[in-house]
Amino acid sequence: MGEVRPAMVLFEGGDRNLAWQPRRDLLASDRFAREFVLEVAEDGRSQLRFGDDVLGQAPTPGVPFEALYRVGNGAAGNVGAEAIAHLVQPLGLPAGGILRVRNPLPAAGGLEPEGLEAVRQYAPQAFRRQERAVTEADYAEVAQRHPEVQKAAATFRWTGSWYTVFVSVDRKGGRPVDAAFERELLGHLERFRMAGYDLEIDGPRFVPVDLALEVCVAAGHFRSGVKAALLEAFSTRELPTGPAFFHPDRFSFGDPLYLSQVYRQALAVPGVASVEVRRFRRFGKTPARELEEGVLATGRLEVIRLDNDPSRPEFGRLELTMKGGL
């Protein structure tokens, strides 16, 4: 519950362009930040705390605020499926256009307010969380606190006059580490980094896989159907049963690709009687006994990739030879 934020925003003078956002504290807020802290007393009453033009901007005296917020009713709000059947219509609004009200799925996530005893028990643990980055492992750990980072690795390099910390980031969903994301992540890391160290954000070093399978199709199955199922199973897509084999979130820094994983995935496809891996190596590289040793190893900053895009073979290739079947 330590990351809970109030669902609230303030508009200075009712102006929607002058929005103030809630924060846990104002220790990282600069003097221009329109931010505030919502403090709840033991009796349930709340008050707002603003900055002092040093840590957070101070509001203009006499200017009113318009508050837009959402409240809940704790665990009682976790109603079951099909429990909601009525809508309370505000006075003065037309009631037309609504044919039915229902909730096909049960509600979840409602929690009771944290009591003082829970605060006494868990508050000391909050101070054990590292809030500064000193070592390479520290920089990787705080980078992974960003909600879009699947995994990170940091490397210190002497650049001639000072040290630069290169943070390599594997972004969730295979999204690119573009200029906009680099700026966002640099802002996230700024409060943790050591003075005198520069920061640079890098993407992964991808290892394109060159994979060739010879498949024997079981009797009574069409080769074209089994091939389509194999292409889907070894794709990069999110399938109804979960992420496909080469989905970007299945592999990250340093994760090897084992030959046994390929066999298991291929044999799990309906209609596959047997399979033989004919090529298993880095794309465009001389084989380094990957097929004989049963593993395609990666370095600490490398990530396995096989997109099987004919227009981008440098991001991996899958070749299927189908035999038997119909």
N, C-alpha and C positions, 0 to 999 in steps of 0.2 A: 504493500500500500504506500510505500515511500515515494512512488512516482505519480501518485494521484494529483490531478490538477482540478480546480473548480471549473465547471462548464459555465464560464461567465466572461463577459466583455463589457467595458464601460465606454460610453461615447461622450466626450467632453462637449458640453453645451448642446447635446443632441446631434452633433455633427458626425455623420457616419465616416467621415474621412479622418477624424481624430479619435482613433480607437486605442484604448488602454488594455493591455493583456495581462492575465494573472501569471505569477511566478511563485516558486517555492520560497525564494528569498531574493533580495536585491543586491547580493554581494557581487554578482557579475554584471550588474546593470550600470551602464554609463549614465552621464548626467543628462543625456537627451532621450533616454529610454522611457517611453510611456508604459510603465509597468507598475503593478501593485501586488500586494500580498493579502490574501483573505485569511483572517485569523478567527477561529471558532473557539469560544469560551466553553467552560465546563457546563454551563446552563444552556448551551445550544445557540446563544446569540453570537452574531458575527460582526466583525468590524474590518474596515479596510485600512491598510497601512501603505502610505506612499513614500516616495523617495524625498531626498533633501537637496536635490540639484548636484549632488556628488555621487551617491549611489542611487541612481534612478531620478527621473525628473519630478520636481515638486509641482502639484497642481496649482493652477491660478486661483488665488483666493476669490471667493464669491461666485465662481463659475459652477453651475450645477452639472451633474452627470446623469445620463440616462443609462440604466443597467439592463442588460439582456442576459438572462441566466436560466439555467435548468436545474430543477431539484428532483430528487427521487424519494422513494419510501423504503429503501433498504431491501432486505431479502424478501419482504412481502411482495415486491414488484416482480419477482420471478414467477409469474403466473404460468400455468400449463397451456398446452396447445388448445386452441378453440375456446379459451376462457373469456375472451373479449368479444362482446356482441353489440355494444352500444357506444355511441359517440355523444359527448356533451357538446352541444352547439352553443357558442357564445351568443349572447343576446345581440340582436341587431344584424346578424349575418344570415343570409338566405340558407335554407336547409336543403335546397334541391341539389341534384347531381350525385348524391350518395345512395347507392343501391344496397350495399351490404358492408358490414364491419366484421372482420374476423382476424385472428392471428393463427395461421397454420402451423407455426413453430413455437415452441415454448420460449419464454424469456430467460435470459441468463445474465450474470454479471452483477446483479444487485447485491450490495454488501451493507452490513450494518456499520454505523459510525464506529471508529476506533475509540475504545475506552481508555481512561487514564492508566489502568493497570497494564494494558497492552503497550502503551507508550513507555511506561517505566521499564518493561521487559525488553522491548526491541530498540529503543532509542540508542543505547550504548553500542549496538551492532552497527549503526549507521556510520560511526566514526572509524570503523575498520575498513571502509571502502577507500581505495586509493584515489585521491583527488589531485594527483600530480603525476607527470610523466618524467621519469628519470632514465630508466633503462629501455632497451629495445622492446622488451616484453611489456613494459608500461605503455608505450606508445601504441602497440598493437591492441592491448586490452581496452584502452579508452577509445580507440577508433571503432572497435567492435560494439561500443555502446550506442553508436549511431544506428537508428532503426533500419537503414538501408544497407548496412555492411554485414555480409555473411561471415567473412573472416578477413583478418588483416595481418600483415607482417611488416616489421620495421627494420631498417638497416642504417647504422651510423656510417657516414663517409666524410673523410677529411677532404674539403674542396679547395685547399690551398691557403685559406686565411682563417677558416672556422669550420666547425662541424655542421653538416646538414643531415637532418633526419628524413630519409626517404621512406614514406609509408605506402606500401603496396596494398591495394584494396581489391577484394573480390566482392563486387556489388551483387546484391540479391537479384535473382531473376535474370542474371546475365546482362543487366543494363550497363551501358558504357560509363566509364569514368571520364565524363566530359568536363569541359571548363566550368559549367554551372555547378556540377556536383563537387568539383575540386574546391571551389570557393566556399560551398556550404560546409564541407568537411574541414577545411582549414579554420573556419569560424568555430566549429565544434571543438577542435583541438587547441585553439588559442589559449583557453583558460588553463590548460594542463601543462603546456610545454615549458621547458626551461629557458630562461633568458640566455641569449647568446647563441642559440641553436636555430638555424633556418629549418623550415618545413617544406617538403615537396611531396605531392601526392602522385602515385603511379598506379596504373592498372596492372593486371596480372600478365605474366609471360605465358601465353597459351602454348600448349603442346598439341598440335593437330594430329589426330590418330588416323592412320591408314589401315583400314580393317577390311578383310575379304573373307566371306563365308561361303562354303559349299554346303548346300542344304539338300537333304533327301526328304521329299514330301511323302507323307503317309498315304497309303491307298485310300481312295475315295475323297481326297481333298484336291482342290484346284491349286495349281502352282501360283497362279496370279493372286489368288486370295491369301495364300500363306505368305507370299512375298510382301503384299501390302501390309499384313499384320506384323511382319518382321520390321519393315521400315518404320511403322508406327512405334513398335516397342523400343527401337533403338534411336528414336527421334529425340528432339530437344523440347518437345511439347509437354504441357500439363494434361494428362489423360484423366478420364473419369475415375480410374483406379489409383491415381497418384502420378507423380512425375515420371516421365519416360526415362530410359536408361541414361541417355546423355543430356538430360535436363541440366541447365547451368548450376542448379543448386545441389546436384548430386556429387560434384567434385569441387574441391577447393585446393588451396596451397599445399603442395607436397603430397596430395593423395595419389597413390599409384593406381594403375588399372591392371587388374589381374585377369589372366586368361580364363580362369575358372568362373569369374563373374560373367564373361561373355557367353560361355557355354550354358550356364544356368539360365540366363535370360533368353537365349535362343531356344533352348529345349522346353521352356515354359510356354511357348507360343503354340496354340492348337494347330495340329496338322504337320508339325515337324517331327519326323521319325528319327533323324540323326543329323548331326552337323559337324563339319570339319573346318577349323580356322586355317585358311591358307596364307593369309598375310596379316601381320600384327606388328606394327612398328610406327615410328614417327613419320608423318607425311614428308616426302621429299628427302629423307635421310637414309643412309645406308643402314641396314639392319644391324642391331647390336645385341643379337641373341635374345631378343624379347620373346620370340616364339618358343625357343628352346627352354628358356628359364621360366616362362609362364607369367611374366610381369613386365609392364611398361612403367619404369620408375620415373619420378619427377623430382625436380629440385624444390627448395623451400619457397621460391617465388613463382613456381610454375603451376599451371592448372590444365587438366585434361580437357580437350574440346573435340567434338565431332559434330559439325552442323550438317554434313552431307548435302551441301548446297552446290549444285554443278557449276554455278557462276563464281563460287568462292572456295575452290578446292583447298586453298591454303588453310582453311579452318576445319579440315578433316574430311575423309571420304569413306563411304561404306559401299562395298561391292558384293552383290549377292548372285550366286550361281545356283539355279534351282534345277533339281533333278527328281524324277519319279512323279507320282501323283497323276492328276488328270490335265 
